[in-house]
Amino acid sequence: MTVNLFSLREQSVLLKGLLRLKYCAVAVCLGREPPSGLQRLVGRMEFCRMWARAQRGEAFFATAENHNCLTGEYHLGLRDEAVKE
């Protein structure tokens, strides 16, 4: 899958203005193969931190190894069982 980042950013800015959003829209795609044209996230962090970085305009992909939050992994389908606390 080839991603045109400029086009996606333009669409995000357009949606932000039309919907009067505080932050730019963020797209999430779940797939089996890394998308071409994006760099893999370096390090491990919670999904909510990844989301915040994307809202600031960063574009990247992450794998299960990049996730540092069991609850986030579960809701993204990267874990088979719910986290019990």
N, C-alpha and C positions, 0 to 999 in steps of 0.2 A: 504494500500500500504506500503510495507516494503522497506526502502531505505538503501542500502549498501553504507555508507558514504565513506569508504576507497576506494572502487571501483570508485565512482564518483570523488573523489579528484584525483585519479590516471589518470582518463580520462581527467580531466581538465588540469592537468600538461602536458599530452601528446598533447592535442590540442594546448596549449600555445606554446609548442616547435615547433610543425609541422606548425602552422600558423604564427609563429613569432609574437605572441601577446604580448603586454606590460603587461597585467593582465591575470589571470586565467579566464577561461570561467565560467559563472554562469548559473545555470539551474533554471527556474521558472516553476512551475506547479500550475495550478489553479484547485481547487477541492472543493468538498462539505464537505469532512471529513478531519480532521487533519492527516498528514502522521505519521505512527508509526516510532519511532526511532529518531524523531526530537523534540527539545524543542521549545515551543512557545516564540517568541520574547517578551522581557519585555519592556514595555513602548510604547510610540508613537513616530513616526518619519516619515519623507518623504520617499517615495519609493526609490528615488535616494540614500538616506543614507543607506537604507537596502541593495541596490545593492552593494554599496561600501564595506559594512561589509562582504557581501558574497564574494566579490573579494579578501578580505584578508583572506578567508578560513573559516569564520564562517558559520555554517549550522543551520538553524532555519526555522520555519514557522510563518506566520503572518496572522491575520484575519483583517477584516475591522476595528475593534476597535484599531488596532495597527497603522493605517495610519493617518497621520497628514497633508495630502496634497490633496485637492479636485481634482486637475488635475490628480494626480497619481491614485487616487481612480477611477476616470472616465475611464481612459485608461486601467485599469485592470478589468473593468466591475463591480466595486463595487458600482458605482453610476449610476443612470438611466439617468441623465441629465447633459449636458455640463455646465461647470463653466462659468459664465458670469462676466466679470470684467468691 
